[in-house]
Structures are given as structure tokens and as C-alpha cells.
Amino acid sequence: MKHYRVVCLMYVLALLLGSCREAEPVRIKIVCTSDVHGNFFPYDFLTDKPAQGSLARVSSYLSALRSSDAFGENVIYVDNGDILHGQPTSYYYNTVALSQCHLAAEALNYLGCEVAVLGNHDIETGGHTYQRYINDLECGVVGGNIYFEDTEHPFLPPYIIVEREGVKVAFMGLTTPALTDWLPRNLWTGLEFKDMETAAKRWMDYLHQHEKPELVIGVFHSGYDGGIVTEEYAENAAKSVAINVPGFDAIFFGHIHQPHVASVVNVEGDTVLLVNPANNACKVAALDVAVNRSGEPRVTLAAELVDMDAYEPDTAYMRHFVPHMERVRKYVAKKIGESTHEVYSRDAYFGPSDYVDFVHRMQLDITKAQVSLAAPLAYDSSLSGGDLHVRDMFEFYRYENMLYVMHLKGQEIKDYLEMSYGQWTNQMKRADDRLLLFDEETLTSATPRLKNLYYNFDSAAGIIYEVDVTKPVGERIRIKSMADGKPFSLEAMYRVAVNSYRGNGGGELLTKGAGIPREELEERVISSTDIDLRFYMLNYIEMRQNIDPQRLNHWKFVPEQWANVAAKRDYKLLFGR
């Protein structure tokens, strides 16, 4: 009888304990990085100085969470793409250390990443690189709107289920389809990037029918809203997907490098959290999730951005990656040649410059094109005189664009330049007017700004022309001849060198300016490099060893007596003495 009572008592206690556990919510912490851009270490390989953020600090944060009583093993870390581009750390493993595990993958594996997404700059590295990265990762890469071309078969799994204490969390990945407007087709051959909202609806229905998760979290390499919007897709669709596709509890987004925490109410009246941790792992997005085993509400969520500079770099992480850091340090310190003098990007706004004309010379030499079009790609940077090292080229040419040769008519070249100088220069009506087009509201501030984006200020080489700044937009460009003295014809077709961003419609100089329909741009491309322009620039200097950047002087502002004096005034306004 006593034995029976003991057994009954133990049974009752077990029921009570089980009941208590049932009453306790399951707490899960979901952490997301986005747009890391190769910032794996708290060190800037270009300046040789300590840097903010980095995955080394994220490692400390994740370790603190995983050792806490609140979360322990219930921490889920995900990455939202654009990790293969930006710093020499990623570039070295994209172009040099091809036989090794990609550093980006090894870093995410070390951090215990469970879900990853491809960003537009990851695709920009080319299929050989992003496929290698996918293979090197120990977690799944999701992309619900990336399909094999002309099929309904996804290239990547549209979602991944991660389970903690019986709670199923579905992570659905999407990538901005606008990348097809920026990147040459040879980088994503065989793939198709579909509208995010359409893809999300398809996979949300499938998820709820077949998986029945407690939570659905979006991981979108896309901005909040705005950007390029066409009949086929929107560049930045996080907000519209959250509103129009019921089923998401929260969405991590990125792409636009702006920290953001918001909530929206979807078409069914449910609240959806949206969080963007910005870039370079300076912040992470964190979701605190509580799932009730019984009672309502079933799921509660809270979102925050956590500053990683509050955490010291993880010493164990740093020790593990010492060999990688040393390889990259040695790579960026490698001498590639010498320059006779220093050149400055700031000179490019006021006329022909050593800085941009060096790019023009290189583009013409590499492609044997007749005309080159290029803009300054850094607002205020320089290429040093004396010894040149690999690190100098990252400062000089910051983007990993391919180099195109395109067919353009003479009239299209003129119209292209009309738009460029139209957003670059003011119409001078008096000698004391400004040469450059400023944001008028900033002229009285301590930091006057140009009205438009400097990296859309394209000039040309290979043709001799004048820019009459007294004329209205559309009437400023007078092309006098080819650079070799031969006649220039508005009706003739020319081989023109441009970077791939421009060649795919970036900045709208080819579409809005030259008037070429966007869908026609691809057929205008005669050839494309398979590797980015910086790679060729490094080889270009290594082959010559000694370079002497000089102005080509293929164009000028007129009337010179007005433009030259106005240029000095505007230079002082923008850059001081």
C-alpha cells in the first residue's frame, strides 16, 4: 500500500512539473547580419588601422547569448547576403585563393550560421564564386525568387525550417530582382530573379500546407521600399511583401545600408516587424521570440538593433583566423608598381583630370574601343605617388564592375553626355555664376553638397568635344572630331567602353540619356570581361611597373574665361583650400 502511495505521489509530481514546463514559454533569440561586405575582422586592410564592427564582435555577442540562462542553445544566427564583396578579405578569396574554403563561408561556419541568403553583390562575383561559397557553407542558402531560367524550379531552397524545443521556425529567403539591371548576364547565366511578392505568396501557401511552422521569418536582401520599380518587379520590396503576403511574423531586410526598425499591419490585420541591421556588422538585428505552449498570445516578438562596438572582438575567433588575416595583409601590401605623382578624384569635377583619364586610358587600351565613358568612383580620394600597392587600387577603384564594349551611335553618345553634364553642371548666365550644380539648400551650410550623384558624372575619351555651360541642358555638347583627328558622325556606330553598372542601365545615362530602351541594352553589348575591372587594373599596372597618369585633355568647359574662374570658386567651396 505504501509503495502504491509513493508511486502515485511521484506521478502527481511529474504531472505538476510537466504542467509547469507547459506553462513556460519557449524563448528563442534570432540574430541577423546583413551587408557585411567582407568585414570579418575589426581591422581595415586598406588603412592598416583598427575598424568598427566586424564578425569578430558578432562572435562575442553570439557567445554571450549562447552562454546565457535566458537562451542557451535557443540562439539562431542568419546572414542576409552581400558578404562576398567590399573588403580585400573577400576579394582575395574571390580572385586569388581559389582552391581554399572561402573565408566568408568559414567565418559563418565558425559563428554557427544556420541560414544564409545571396545578395546582389554576391551574385556580382560570378557563378564560380557564389557556387563555391554555397558549397563551402555548412548551412543552407535560401532564395525563394531565384529560379532556373524559363522554369518553375527554384535554384535554391525557398525556405529552411530550424527547430528549437519543438518550435518550428521557417526562414524564407528572397533577393532583390533589380540586380539584373546592374549585373551582366554572364554572372547569372541560367538563372531568373522573379518578383519578390509573387514568389513569397507561392511559398507561403506551400509552407502552411506542408510544414505548419509556429513562426515564419523573412530574410530579404532588399530594401524597405522605393528604388527601381518596373511592371515586372520592385527593387526594395520588404514593406510591400510584409503588407500584402500574410503569414510573416517578422522580416529581416538589408541592401540599402540603413538601420531600421519598424512594424506594419498586413492585409489581414496582423502586425509584422521589419528590421535592418545596416552594413559592415556594426550592428545586428535581433528578435526576442517567446512561444507559449498554452494560452494566448501564442507568439510574442520584440525587435532591436544591437551595437556591436559594445563588444570586444572574440579572442578565440581572432586566433582561429590569424592565418587568413596574414594572407590578406601580405596580399594588400604587395607592391604592383610606381606612379610618378599623386592624382586626386576631386579634380575630376572641374575638367579633364589625371584621375579619370587614367581610367579612360586603361579602358581604351584593354578593349581597343574607339570611345571610353567613365566617372569618378570616389568623391574625394587619391592614388598616391611613388610605390603603388594592391591596397591602393581598392581606394582608387572601389567597385567590382566588369568592363563592357557596346555599340552606340554618335547621336547616342552626344545625348548620353548631355544628360551627364546636365546633372553635373549649372547653366552659367553670368561670369559669377557657379560652374557646378549644387544642392541650393546646402550652400549656406558648413558642408555644401552637389545636387546629384558624382558617380554619374561621366566624361568621354577618344573624342574631342566642348561643354558650353552657358547653354541649356541638351545643347551643351559639341563633338568636334575623334581623338585621332578623324571626323565624328552622329549617324555612325562606335565601339564604346563602359563599366557593367553603366552598361546595364545604372544611372539611366544609356536609357533616359541616350534613349536606348532598357530591354535593348543587352544586345548592344559586344563583349564583356569575365573578371572585374579592378583585377585588370592591378595587372595593367604590374605589366607596366611605372605609370605616369596624365590628362588626355579630350574635352573642356567653355567659355573658358568663365568656367576656369568659376571652377576655382567651386573647388574652394567644396574642398576648402
CORBELZI-V293076 format. One record per pair of residues at least 6 apart in sequence whose ideal C-beta (glycine too) atoms are under 6 Angstrom apart, sorted by the first residue. I is the first residue (numbers start at 1). J is the second residue. D is the distance in Angstrom with one decimal. If there is no record, write none. Layout:
i=I j=J d=D
i=I j=J d=D
This chain:
i=22 j=293 d=4.6
i=22 j=294 d=5.7
i=25 j=290 d=4.2
i=25 j=291 d=5.8
i=25 j=292 d=4.9
i=26 j=165 d=4.7
i=26 j=167 d=5.1
i=26 j=291 d=4.5
i=27 j=290 d=5.5
i=28 j=74 d=4.6
i=28 j=164 d=5.3
i=28 j=289 d=4.2
i=29 j=65 d=5.5
i=29 j=71 d=4.6
i=29 j=75 d=4.9
i=30 j=76 d=4.8
i=30 j=287 d=4.2
i=31 j=77 d=4.9
i=31 j=284 d=5.3
i=31 j=286 d=5.3
i=32 j=78 d=5.0
i=32 j=80 d=5.7
i=32 j=252 d=4.1
i=32 j=285 d=4.4
i=33 j=79 d=5.1
i=33 j=281 d=5.3
i=33 j=284 d=5.6
i=34 j=80 d=3.6
i=34 j=254 d=3.1
i=34 j=277 d=5.3
i=35 j=82 d=4.4
i=35 j=254 d=5.0
i=35 j=257 d=5.8
i=35 j=279 d=3.8
i=36 j=83 d=4.5
i=36 j=281 d=5.1
i=37 j=82 d=6.0
i=37 j=86 d=2.8
i=38 j=86 d=4.3
i=38 j=87 d=3.1
i=38 j=89 d=4.4
i=38 j=90 d=3.5
i=39 j=53 d=5.7
i=39 j=54 d=5.0
i=39 j=87 d=5.9
i=39 j=280 d=4.4
i=39 j=281 d=5.3
i=40 j=55 d=4.9
i=40 j=89 d=5.3
i=40 j=107 d=5.0
i=41 j=54 d=5.4
i=41 j=56 d=5.5
i=41 j=325 d=6.0
i=42 j=50 d=5.9
i=42 j=51 d=5.5
i=42 j=54 d=4.4
i=42 j=56 d=5.3
i=42 j=313 d=4.8
i=43 j=51 d=5.6
i=44 j=51 d=4.2
i=45 j=88 d=4.7
i=45 j=328 d=5.8
i=45 j=332 d=4.9
i=46 j=391 d=4.9
i=46 j=394 d=5.4
i=46 j=395 d=5.9
i=52 j=282 d=5.3
i=52 j=309 d=5.5
i=53 j=280 d=4.6
i=53 j=281 d=4.4
i=53 j=282 d=3.5
i=53 j=308 d=5.2
i=54 j=281 d=5.3
i=55 j=107 d=5.2
i=55 j=281 d=5.4
i=56 j=313 d=3.8
i=56 j=314 d=5.6
i=56 j=317 d=5.1
i=56 j=318 d=5.8
i=57 j=308 d=4.0
i=57 j=311 d=4.6
i=57 j=313 d=5.6
i=58 j=281 d=5.4
i=58 j=308 d=6.0
i=59 j=111 d=5.7
i=59 j=314 d=3.7
i=59 j=317 d=4.2
i=60 j=311 d=4.2
i=60 j=312 d=6.0
i=60 j=314 d=4.4
i=61 j=311 d=5.1
i=62 j=77 d=5.9
i=62 j=111 d=6.0
i=65 j=71 d=5.2
i=65 j=75 d=4.8
i=66 j=75 d=5.1
i=74 j=164 d=4.8
i=76 j=114 d=5.6
i=76 j=162 d=5.5
i=77 j=111 d=5.8
i=77 j=112 d=5.9
i=77 j=113 d=5.2
i=78 j=115 d=4.1
i=78 j=219 d=5.6
i=79 j=108 d=5.8
i=79 j=113 d=5.5
i=79 j=116 d=4.8
i=80 j=117 d=5.2
i=80 j=219 d=5.4
i=80 j=221 d=5.7
i=80 j=252 d=5.5
i=80 j=254 d=4.7
i=81 j=117 d=4.3
i=81 j=118 d=5.3
i=81 j=119 d=2.9
i=81 j=122 d=5.7
i=81 j=221 d=4.0
i=82 j=119 d=3.4
i=82 j=121 d=4.5
i=83 j=104 d=4.8
i=84 j=90 d=5.1
i=84 j=104 d=5.6
i=84 j=122 d=4.6
i=84 j=125 d=4.9
i=85 j=121 d=3.7
i=88 j=328 d=5.6
i=88 j=332 d=4.9
i=88 j=394 d=6.0
i=89 j=103 d=5.9
i=89 j=328 d=5.3
i=90 j=104 d=5.9
i=92 j=328 d=5.2
i=92 j=331 d=5.0
i=93 j=102 d=4.9
i=93 j=103 d=4.6
i=94 j=125 d=5.2
i=94 j=129 d=5.0
i=95 j=535 d=5.9
i=101 j=136 d=4.8
i=102 j=132 d=5.9
i=102 j=133 d=4.9
i=102 j=136 d=5.0
i=103 j=324 d=5.4
i=105 j=133 d=5.4
i=105 j=136 d=3.5
i=105 j=137 d=4.7
i=109 j=138 d=4.7
i=113 j=139 d=5.0
i=114 j=139 d=5.0
i=114 j=162 d=5.4
i=115 j=160 d=5.2
i=115 j=171 d=4.5
i=116 j=139 d=5.8
i=116 j=141 d=4.8
i=117 j=173 d=4.2
i=117 j=219 d=5.0
i=117 j=221 d=5.2
i=118 j=143 d=5.9
i=118 j=175 d=5.6
i=119 j=221 d=4.1
i=120 j=176 d=5.9
i=120 j=179 d=3.8
i=122 j=130 d=5.1
i=123 j=179 d=5.7
i=123 j=188 d=5.5
i=124 j=183 d=5.4
i=126 j=187 d=5.0
i=134 j=141 d=5.0
i=140 j=157 d=5.9
i=140 j=160 d=4.6
i=141 j=156 d=5.5
i=142 j=156 d=5.8
i=142 j=157 d=5.4
i=142 j=159 d=5.8
i=142 j=160 d=5.6
i=142 j=173 d=3.1
i=143 j=156 d=3.8
i=143 j=173 d=5.2
i=143 j=175 d=5.6
i=144 j=158 d=3.3
i=144 j=172 d=5.5
i=144 j=173 d=6.0
i=144 j=174 d=5.4
i=144 j=199 d=4.8
i=144 j=203 d=4.8
i=145 j=174 d=5.0
i=145 j=194 d=4.6
i=145 j=196 d=5.4
i=145 j=199 d=3.6
i=146 j=155 d=4.5
i=146 j=156 d=5.6
i=146 j=191 d=6.0
i=146 j=193 d=5.9
i=147 j=154 d=5.6
i=147 j=192 d=4.8
i=148 j=155 d=5.7
i=149 j=190 d=5.4
i=149 j=192 d=4.6
i=155 j=191 d=5.7
i=158 j=203 d=4.3
i=159 j=170 d=5.2
i=159 j=172 d=4.4
i=160 j=171 d=5.1
i=161 j=168 d=5.5
i=161 j=170 d=5.5
i=161 j=211 d=5.9
i=162 j=169 d=5.0
i=167 j=214 d=5.0
i=167 j=291 d=4.9
i=168 j=213 d=4.2
i=168 j=214 d=5.5
i=169 j=215 d=4.8
i=170 j=207 d=5.5
i=170 j=213 d=4.0
i=170 j=216 d=4.7
i=171 j=217 d=5.2
i=171 j=219 d=5.5
i=172 j=203 d=5.9
i=172 j=218 d=5.5
i=173 j=219 d=4.8
i=174 j=196 d=4.7
i=174 j=220 d=4.7
i=175 j=221 d=4.7
i=176 j=221 d=6.0
i=176 j=222 d=4.3
i=176 j=235 d=5.3
i=176 j=255 d=5.9
i=177 j=193 d=3.7
i=177 j=233 d=4.3
i=178 j=228 d=4.6
i=178 j=235 d=3.6
i=180 j=193 d=5.8
i=181 j=504 d=5.6
i=181 j=505 d=5.2
i=182 j=501 d=5.6
i=182 j=504 d=5.2
i=182 j=506 d=5.5
i=184 j=402 d=5.3
i=184 j=500 d=4.9
i=184 j=528 d=5.1
i=186 j=528 d=6.0
i=195 j=233 d=4.4
i=196 j=237 d=4.3
i=196 j=241 d=5.7
i=197 j=237 d=6.0
i=197 j=240 d=5.9
i=197 j=241 d=5.2
i=197 j=244 d=5.9
i=200 j=241 d=5.0
i=200 j=245 d=4.4
i=201 j=245 d=5.3
i=204 j=245 d=5.6
i=204 j=247 d=4.3
i=214 j=291 d=5.6
i=215 j=249 d=4.8
i=216 j=247 d=5.3
i=216 j=248 d=5.3
i=216 j=249 d=5.8
i=217 j=250 d=5.4
i=218 j=248 d=5.2
i=218 j=251 d=3.6
i=219 j=252 d=5.1
i=220 j=238 d=5.1
i=220 j=251 d=5.9
i=220 j=253 d=4.6
i=221 j=254 d=5.7
i=221 j=255 d=5.4
i=222 j=236 d=5.4
i=222 j=237 d=5.3
i=222 j=238 d=5.5
i=222 j=253 d=5.8
i=222 j=255 d=5.3
i=223 j=236 d=3.1
i=223 j=255 d=4.8
i=223 j=256 d=3.8
i=224 j=236 d=5.9
i=224 j=238 d=5.2
i=224 j=239 d=5.2
i=225 j=236 d=5.3
i=225 j=239 d=4.5
i=226 j=236 d=5.3
i=227 j=235 d=3.2
i=227 j=236 d=4.1
i=228 j=235 d=4.1
i=238 j=251 d=5.5
i=238 j=253 d=3.8
i=238 j=274 d=5.7
i=242 j=248 d=5.8
i=242 j=251 d=5.4
i=242 j=264 d=5.1
i=242 j=272 d=4.2
i=242 j=274 d=5.9
i=243 j=264 d=5.4
i=243 j=266 d=5.2
i=246 j=266 d=5.1
i=246 j=268 d=4.4
i=248 j=272 d=5.2
i=250 j=273 d=4.1
i=250 j=287 d=5.6
i=250 j=301 d=5.8
i=251 j=274 d=4.9
i=252 j=275 d=5.7
i=252 j=285 d=5.5
i=253 j=276 d=5.1
i=254 j=276 d=5.6
i=257 j=278 d=5.5
i=257 j=279 d=4.2
i=258 j=278 d=6.0
i=259 j=278 d=4.3
i=259 j=283 d=5.8
i=259 j=305 d=5.5
i=260 j=276 d=4.0
i=261 j=275 d=5.4
i=261 j=303 d=5.5
i=262 j=274 d=4.9
i=263 j=271 d=5.3
i=263 j=273 d=5.2
i=264 j=272 d=5.5
i=265 j=271 d=5.8
i=266 j=272 d=5.6
i=273 j=301 d=5.7
i=273 j=303 d=4.6
i=275 j=285 d=4.0
i=275 j=303 d=4.7
i=277 j=283 d=4.7
i=277 j=284 d=5.1
i=277 j=285 d=4.1
i=281 j=308 d=6.0
i=282 j=308 d=5.8
i=283 j=305 d=4.8
i=283 j=307 d=5.7
i=284 j=306 d=5.2
i=286 j=304 d=5.4
i=286 j=306 d=5.3
i=287 j=301 d=5.9
i=287 j=303 d=5.5
i=288 j=302 d=4.5
i=289 j=301 d=5.7
i=290 j=300 d=4.7
i=291 j=299 d=5.4
i=292 j=298 d=5.6
i=331 j=390 d=6.0
i=332 j=390 d=4.9
i=332 j=391 d=4.0
i=333 j=389 d=5.8
i=334 j=390 d=5.0
i=335 j=387 d=5.5
i=335 j=389 d=5.6
i=336 j=388 d=5.4
i=336 j=538 d=5.9
i=336 j=541 d=5.0
i=336 j=542 d=4.8
i=337 j=388 d=5.0
i=337 j=541 d=4.2
i=337 j=545 d=4.7
i=338 j=387 d=5.7
i=338 j=546 d=5.2
i=339 j=385 d=5.3
i=339 j=388 d=5.6
i=339 j=547 d=5.3
i=340 j=548 d=4.4
i=341 j=385 d=4.5
i=342 j=382 d=5.5
i=342 j=384 d=5.4
i=342 j=385 d=4.2
i=343 j=354 d=4.0
i=343 j=355 d=4.6
i=343 j=383 d=4.9
i=343 j=549 d=5.0
i=344 j=382 d=4.8
i=345 j=355 d=4.9
i=345 j=376 d=4.5
i=345 j=378 d=4.9
i=345 j=381 d=5.0
i=346 j=380 d=5.1
i=346 j=575 d=5.5
i=347 j=353 d=4.0
i=348 j=355 d=5.3
i=348 j=356 d=4.6
i=348 j=376 d=4.1
i=350 j=567 d=4.0
i=352 j=551 d=4.5
i=352 j=553 d=5.1
i=354 j=549 d=4.2
i=354 j=551 d=5.7
i=356 j=374 d=5.7
i=356 j=376 d=5.6
i=357 j=551 d=5.3
i=357 j=552 d=4.6
i=358 j=549 d=4.3
i=359 j=374 d=4.6
i=360 j=372 d=4.4
i=360 j=374 d=5.6
i=360 j=461 d=3.5
i=362 j=540 d=5.4
i=363 j=372 d=4.3
i=363 j=497 d=4.0
i=364 j=372 d=5.0
i=366 j=536 d=5.8
i=367 j=405 d=4.9
i=367 j=497 d=4.5
i=369 j=405 d=5.1
i=369 j=495 d=4.5
i=369 j=496 d=5.8
i=369 j=497 d=4.0
i=370 j=462 d=5.4
i=370 j=494 d=4.9
i=370 j=495 d=5.0
i=371 j=460 d=5.9
i=371 j=462 d=4.0
i=371 j=463 d=5.7
i=371 j=494 d=5.3
i=371 j=496 d=4.6
i=372 j=461 d=4.5
i=372 j=462 d=5.7
i=372 j=497 d=4.5
i=373 j=458 d=4.9
i=373 j=460 d=5.5
i=373 j=498 d=4.9
i=375 j=455 d=5.2
i=375 j=457 d=5.0
i=375 j=458 d=4.6
i=376 j=454 d=5.9
i=377 j=398 d=5.6
i=377 j=399 d=5.9
i=377 j=455 d=5.5
i=378 j=398 d=5.9
i=379 j=454 d=5.4
i=381 j=395 d=5.4
i=383 j=396 d=4.7
i=393 j=534 d=5.7
i=393 j=537 d=5.7
i=393 j=538 d=5.6
i=397 j=534 d=4.9
i=397 j=537 d=5.8
i=400 j=532 d=3.9
i=401 j=499 d=3.8
i=401 j=500 d=4.7
i=401 j=501 d=5.1
i=401 j=533 d=5.2
i=402 j=500 d=3.9
i=402 j=528 d=5.3
i=402 j=529 d=5.0
i=403 j=529 d=4.6
i=403 j=533 d=5.0
i=404 j=498 d=5.4
i=404 j=500 d=5.6
i=404 j=503 d=3.9
i=404 j=525 d=5.3
i=404 j=528 d=5.2
i=405 j=495 d=5.4
i=405 j=497 d=5.7
i=405 j=526 d=4.6
i=405 j=527 d=4.8
i=406 j=496 d=5.2
i=406 j=503 d=5.8
i=406 j=524 d=4.7
i=406 j=525 d=5.5
i=407 j=493 d=5.3
i=407 j=524 d=5.2
i=408 j=494 d=5.8
i=408 j=496 d=4.7
i=409 j=493 d=5.7
i=410 j=489 d=5.1
i=410 j=490 d=4.1
i=410 j=492 d=5.2
i=411 j=490 d=4.3
i=412 j=514 d=3.9
i=414 j=477 d=5.3
i=414 j=479 d=6.0
i=415 j=513 d=5.6
i=415 j=514 d=4.9
i=416 j=509 d=5.1
i=416 j=513 d=4.7
i=416 j=514 d=4.3
i=417 j=477 d=4.8
i=418 j=474 d=5.3
i=418 j=477 d=5.3
i=419 j=509 d=5.5
i=419 j=513 d=3.1
i=420 j=458 d=4.4
i=420 j=509 d=5.9
i=421 j=467 d=5.2
i=421 j=476 d=5.5
i=422 j=473 d=3.7
i=423 j=452 d=4.1
i=424 j=457 d=4.4
i=425 j=437 d=5.9
i=425 j=469 d=5.2
i=426 j=434 d=4.8
i=426 j=437 d=4.8
i=427 j=472 d=5.9
i=428 j=469 d=4.8
i=428 j=470 d=5.4
i=428 j=562 d=5.7
i=431 j=562 d=5.0
i=434 j=570 d=5.8
i=435 j=563 d=5.7
i=435 j=566 d=3.8
i=435 j=567 d=5.3
i=435 j=570 d=5.2
i=436 j=570 d=4.8
i=437 j=451 d=4.7
i=438 j=448 d=5.9
i=438 j=451 d=5.9
i=439 j=449 d=4.7
i=439 j=451 d=4.7
i=442 j=448 d=4.9
i=442 j=449 d=4.5
i=448 j=573 d=5.4
i=456 j=507 d=4.1
i=461 j=552 d=5.3
i=461 j=554 d=5.0
i=462 j=483 d=5.1
i=463 j=479 d=5.5
i=463 j=482 d=5.8
i=463 j=488 d=5.8
i=464 j=480 d=4.8
i=464 j=481 d=5.0
i=464 j=554 d=5.6
i=465 j=477 d=5.9
i=465 j=479 d=4.4
i=465 j=555 d=4.9
i=466 j=478 d=4.9
i=466 j=556 d=6.0
i=466 j=558 d=4.9
i=467 j=476 d=5.3
i=467 j=557 d=5.2
i=468 j=476 d=5.2
i=468 j=558 d=5.2
i=469 j=557 d=5.6
i=469 j=563 d=5.8
i=479 j=488 d=5.0
i=481 j=488 d=5.4
i=482 j=488 d=5.4
i=483 j=554 d=5.7
i=505 j=511 d=5.2
i=505 j=518 d=5.2
i=505 j=521 d=5.8
i=510 j=516 d=5.2
i=511 j=518 d=5.2
i=541 j=547 d=5.9
i=557 j=563 d=3.6
